[in-house]
């Protein structure tokens, strides 16, 4: 378990504060490799980033996980990422099952209220593999809102590939889950991430 010194709660959990953190990473390394989450929570942060006038020409973006759907499908996180950054020169890499996850300058994660991260769920169907890899997963039970199998960075990739991690969460329920995970009083994917991560973790939390 992390001793707590590597896990920091940001004072400001707003979309602007998250965007500023990511912008600093790119300013320090114009060829940064950054992994981002899917879903709706990142979209306002994407908008903030695109509006900041960042030089994206050397930056590589990829997802930490995605739904296995046809290209352009409404449930595709890849389509949302490409749409958000279509006016920039960022290189956007699509996930493929079995691909090796490269060294990441920043891993940006979200978290579900059940403690899942990327598409690693408390209960799921999956066959993990050794190394920092992208694996196929399927949550159990399968969500009615997104009834699709997933591609996800495995836990080894999430904990061993990045130089730093930011976790963005909204709502009191998620705050309680994170606090319990830090203390080690629950056993969920977020607990495993915090226990195994070899880099600093900054938590950007807000009530809404």
Secondary structure, DSSP 8 states (H G I E B T S, - for coil): ---STTEEE-S--SHHHHHHHHHHHHHH-TT-EEEE--SSHHHHHHHHHHTTT---TT-EEEESEEE---TT-TT-HHHHHHHHTTTS--EEE---TT-B---BSEEEE---TT--BTTB-SSEEE---SSSBEEEEEESS--SSS---EEEE-HHHHHHSBSEEEEEEESHHHHHHHHHHHHT-S-SHHHHHHHH--SEEEEEEE--
